[in-house]
Amino acid sequence: MTVNRTTTPTTRYWVVAGLLVGGALGVFLGLGLSTTPEVVGVAEPGVVVRFAHPLVRTLLDLSATAVVGLSLLPKLLGFSRPNLTEPVMRLARPGAVIAAAVWVFTALLSIVIRAYETRPDVTVTIGSVVDYVQRVGAGQGLLFSAVCALNYLWVGILAVRKGETVPAELRILISMFGLLPLPVTGHASNWKYHDYSMISMELHVLGAAAWTGGLAALVVLVAHRRGLLAEALPKFSRLATISLVLVSVTGLFNGLLELALNPVVSLPVSLFTTSYGLILVGKIVCAGLLALLGANIRWRMLPHIAQHRTTAIVGWAAVEVTIMGIAFGLAVILSRAPVA
């Protein structure tokens, strides 16, 4: 096996750091753009909750995305060369378990934060959290997602012990299923379009998770193995193209629908005069940059990678992952930003 000596473990760790920092940067950018008005007579949850919730939610989204990406890795690598793929999977399987544990914790913590956020004048107790889950759909969605992540945790531990005898398809299914309730915890459009909006948002989340998670998993665990990268990257490139189209179309549909239903400011003015519109523009810019970066990797680097040549794939992919992290952070704020 030929190893790309230009890629070091330290370089790969920077990819993970880029994703986390990018997500945090997106949160702070979104908070800076957010101008939620104070409602008279309603207790404010405080600065801690205002900042803690988007940060926890971003970590939830990133951990869930990591689980999806690491679950997709066996399908991208294939099963015909276990002597080459197993060293990678011996790292990927425990990594998925750790990410699933973070997913469970952040989903449950998010429930507690939101329970307090809805009634900041009431002390948080188990009873108040249970009451929140029973009353609010967002709490039910987060709880369902946490249960799915907990199931993945169990299946993931089995995979660590038994290897690929635990089907990769099962891990992918559970991780994707756990993502489906998450759009319920954000904006819900006007009831007239609710069904279309929810389907669109679920497709948006699934596409973003597969794209971001798959790229991060490849860069961190496979980029320094030229033979495996030449096998996996063409498969991922096709997946990324589909995901890009899916994420762009559904994201634009959801965002413009919210703005179109704004009774105060109409399109296209609302794109540049509301918090929601400005953050949507930021996501559109991120999508455009990602399309350019993806095209560069696919059309310029992929032919060289197929011939096992040295490329700057890690550097370009690290930039792409960082922009994805920013888009994730903006998405968290977008789900809570006032449309007016």
C-alpha positions in Angstrom: 0.0 0.0 0.0 1.3 3.4 -1.0 1.0 6.1 1.6 0.7 9.8 0.8 3.5 11.2 3.0 2.3 14.8 2.5 -0.7 14.1 4.7 0.1 13.8 8.4 -2.1 12.9 11.4 -1.8 16.5 12.5 -3.2 17.7 9.2 -6.1 15.4 9.5 -6.8 16.7 13.0 -7.0 20.2 11.6 -10.0 19.0 9.4 -11.9 18.0 12.5 -11.0 21.3 14.2 -12.1 23.2 11.1 -15.5 21.6 11.2 -16.0 22.4 14.9 -14.6 26.0 14.6 -16.5 26.5 11.4 -19.8 25.5 13.1 -19.0 27.8 16.1 -18.1 30.6 13.8 -21.5 30.2 12.0 -23.3 30.3 15.4 -21.6 33.6 16.3 -22.2 35.1 12.9 -25.8 34.1 13.2 -26.1 35.5 16.7 -24.7 38.8 15.4 -27.3 38.9 12.6 -30.1 37.9 14.9 -32.2 40.7 16.3 -35.0 39.0 18.1 -37.1 41.6 19.7 -37.9 41.5 23.4 -41.5 40.7 24.1 -43.1 42.8 26.9 -44.5 40.7 29.7 -42.5 37.6 28.8 -39.6 36.5 30.9 -36.3 36.4 29.0 -34.3 33.2 29.3 -31.0 35.0 29.7 -27.8 35.4 27.8 -26.5 31.9 28.8 -29.4 30.1 27.2 -29.3 32.4 24.2 -25.7 31.3 23.4 -25.8 27.9 25.0 -28.7 26.5 22.9 -27.3 27.2 19.4 -23.8 25.9 20.5 -25.3 22.7 21.9 -27.5 22.3 18.9 -24.5 22.8 16.5 -22.6 20.1 18.4 -25.7 17.9 18.2 -25.8 18.4 14.4 -22.1 17.8 14.0 -22.0 14.7 16.0 -25.0 13.3 14.2 -23.4 14.2 10.9 -20.2 12.4 12.0 -22.2 9.2 12.8 -23.8 9.3 9.3 -20.4 9.9 7.6 -18.6 7.1 9.5 -21.5 4.8 8.8 -21.3 5.5 5.1 -17.6 4.8 5.0 -17.8 0.9 4.5 -20.0 1.4 1.5 -17.6 4.0 0.0 -14.6 1.8 0.6 -16.2 -1.5 -0.5 -15.8 -4.9 0.9 -13.5 -6.6 -1.6 -10.2 -5.7 0.1 -10.7 -6.3 3.9 -6.9 -6.3 4.5 -6.8 -2.7 3.4 -10.2 -1.4 4.6 -10.2 -3.0 8.1 -7.4 -0.8 9.5 -9.5 2.2 8.6 -12.7 0.7 9.9 -11.0 -0.2 13.2 -10.8 3.6 13.7 -14.1 4.5 12.2 -16.3 2.2 14.2 -15.2 3.4 17.7 -15.3 7.0 16.3 -19.0 6.5 15.4 -19.7 5.1 18.9 -18.1 8.2 20.5 -20.0 10.5 18.1 -23.3 8.7 18.9 -22.7 9.2 22.6 -22.2 12.9 22.0 -25.4 12.9 19.9 -27.4 11.3 22.8 -26.0 13.7 25.4 -26.5 16.9 23.3 -30.0 15.9 22.3 -31.0 15.4 25.9 -29.2 18.6 27.0 -31.0 20.5 24.3 -34.3 19.3 25.6 -33.4 20.6 29.1 -32.3 24.0 27.7 -35.4 24.4 25.6 -37.7 23.4 28.5 -36.1 26.2 30.5 -36.2 28.6 27.5 -40.0 28.2 27.2 -40.6 28.8 30.9 -37.5 30.7 32.3 -39.5 31.7 35.4 -39.9 28.1 36.5 -37.0 26.0 38.1 -35.9 23.2 35.8 -36.9 19.8 37.2 -37.5 16.4 35.7 -41.2 17.1 35.9 -40.9 20.4 34.0 -38.8 18.7 31.3 -41.3 15.9 30.9 -44.1 18.4 30.7 -42.2 20.3 27.9 -41.7 17.1 26.0 -45.4 16.2 26.3 -46.5 19.7 25.2 -44.1 20.7 22.5 -43.3 18.8 19.3 -39.7 20.0 19.3 -39.1 18.2 22.6 -40.7 15.0 21.2 -38.5 15.3 18.1 -35.3 15.7 20.1 -36.3 12.8 22.4 -37.0 10.5 19.4 -33.6 11.5 17.9 -31.9 10.8 21.2 -33.5 7.3 21.3 -32.3 6.6 17.8 -28.8 7.7 18.7 -29.0 5.4 21.8 -30.0 2.5 19.6 -27.1 3.3 17.3 -24.8 3.4 20.3 -25.7 -0.2 21.0 -25.4 -1.3 17.4 -22.1 0.6 17.1 -20.7 -1.2 20.1 -21.6 -4.5 18.5 -19.9 -3.4 15.3 -16.7 -2.6 17.2 -16.8 -6.1 18.7 -17.9 -8.1 15.6 -16.7 -5.9 12.7 -18.6 -5.8 9.4 -20.8 -8.8 10.3 -23.0 -6.0 11.7 -24.4 -4.7 8.4 -23.3 -1.2 7.4 -26.8 -0.7 5.9 -28.3 -1.1 9.4 -26.0 1.6 10.9 -26.8 3.9 8.0 -30.5 3.4 8.4 -30.5 4.0 12.1 -28.4 7.2 11.8 -30.5 8.6 9.0 -33.7 7.7 10.8 -32.4 9.7 13.8 -32.0 12.8 11.7 -35.6 12.8 10.5 -37.2 14.4 13.6 -34.6 17.2 13.8 -36.4 19.6 11.4 -39.4 19.5 13.7 -37.3 21.2 16.3 -36.7 24.3 14.1 -39.0 26.6 12.1 -42.4 25.3 10.9 -43.8 27.1 7.9 -47.4 28.2 7.6 -49.8 25.3 8.2 -51.0 25.4 4.6 -47.6 24.4 3.4 -46.5 22.4 6.5 -46.3 19.0 4.9 -44.3 20.1 1.9 -42.0 22.2 4.1 -41.3 19.3 6.5 -40.6 16.8 3.7 -38.3 19.4 2.1 -36.5 20.1 5.4 -36.0 16.4 6.1 -34.5 15.8 2.6 -32.3 18.9 3.3 -31.0 17.5 6.5 -30.3 14.0 5.1 -28.5 15.4 2.1 -26.3 17.8 4.2 -25.4 15.0 6.7 -24.4 12.5 4.0 -22.4 15.1 2.1 -20.6 16.7 5.1 -20.2 13.5 7.1 -18.9 11.5 4.2 -16.4 14.1 3.2 -15.1 14.5 6.7 -14.7 10.8 7.2 -12.8 10.4 3.9 -10.4 13.2 4.6 -9.7 12.2 8.2 -9.4 8.5 7.7 -8.7 7.8 4.0 -7.0 10.7 2.3 -3.5 9.5 3.3 -4.2 6.0 1.7 -4.0 6.6 -2.0 -5.3 3.2 -3.1 -8.4 3.4 -0.9 -9.0 7.0 -1.8 -8.9 6.2 -5.5 -11.6 3.6 -4.8 -13.8 5.7 -2.5 -13.6 9.2 -3.9 -15.4 8.5 -7.2 -18.3 7.0 -5.2 -18.4 9.9 -2.9 -18.2 12.4 -5.7 -21.5 11.0 -7.2 -23.1 11.1 -3.7 -21.9 14.7 -3.2 -23.3 15.8 -6.5 -26.7 14.4 -5.6 -26.5 15.9 -2.1 -25.4 19.3 -3.4 -28.5 19.5 -5.7 -30.8 18.2 -3.0 -29.5 20.5 -0.3 -29.5 23.6 -2.6 -33.0 23.1 -4.0 -34.6 22.2 -0.6 -32.7 24.9 1.3 -33.8 27.6 -1.2 -37.3 26.3 -1.2 -37.6 26.4 2.6 -36.0 29.8 3.0 -38.0 31.5 0.3 -41.2 29.9 1.5 -40.6 31.4 5.0 -39.9 34.8 3.5 -42.8 34.7 1.2 -45.1 34.1 4.1 -43.8 37.1 5.9 -46.7 39.4 6.4 -44.5 42.5 7.2 -41.8 42.6 4.6 -42.2 41.1 1.1 -39.6 39.5 -1.2 -37.0 40.4 -2.4 -36.6 43.2 0.1 -36.8 40.8 3.1 -33.7 38.9 1.9 -31.6 41.9 2.9 -33.6 43.6 5.6 -34.4 40.8 8.0 -32.3 38.5 10.1 -33.7 35.5 8.5 -33.0 36.8 5.0 -29.4 37.8 5.7 -28.6 34.4 7.2 -30.3 32.7 4.2 -28.1 34.8 1.9 -25.1 33.6 4.0 -26.1 30.0 3.4 -26.6 30.6 -0.3 -23.0 32.0 -0.5 -21.7 28.9 1.4 -23.5 26.6 -1.1 -22.0 28.5 -4.0 -18.5 28.2 -2.6 -19.0 24.5 -1.8 -20.1 23.9 -5.4 -16.9 25.5 -6.7 -14.7 23.6 -4.3 -16.5 20.3 -5.1 -16.1 20.9 -8.9 -12.4 21.6 -8.4 -11.9 18.3 -6.5 -14.1 16.3 -9.0 -12.8 17.6 -12.3 -9.2 18.6 -11.5 -8.0 16.3 -8.7 -10.0 13.1 -9.2 -8.2 12.1 -12.4 -4.8 12.4 -10.5 -6.2 10.6 -7.5 -7.4 7.7 -9.7 -3.7 7.3 -10.8 -2.5 7.4 -7.2 -0.7 10.7 -7.7 0.0 13.2 -4.9 -2.6 16.0 -4.7 -3.6 18.8 -2.3 -6.9 17.0 -1.6 -6.6 17.4 2.1 -6.1 21.1 2.0 -9.0 21.7 -0.4 -11.3 19.3 1.5 -10.4 21.0 4.8 -11.5 24.3 3.3 -14.7 22.7 2.1 -15.4 21.1 5.5 -14.8 24.4 7.3 -17.3 26.2 5.0 -19.8 23.3 5.7 -19.2 23.9 9.4 -20.1 27.6 8.9 -23.2 26.6 7.0 -24.2 24.2 9.8 -23.9 27.0 12.3 -25.9 29.4 10.2 -28.6 26.7 9.7 -29.0 26.4 13.5 -29.5 30.2 13.8 -31.7 30.2 10.7 -34.1 27.7 12.4 -34.6 30.2 15.3 -34.1 33.6 13.6 -37.2 35.9 13.3 -38.6 36.0 9.8 -39.9 39.5 10.2 
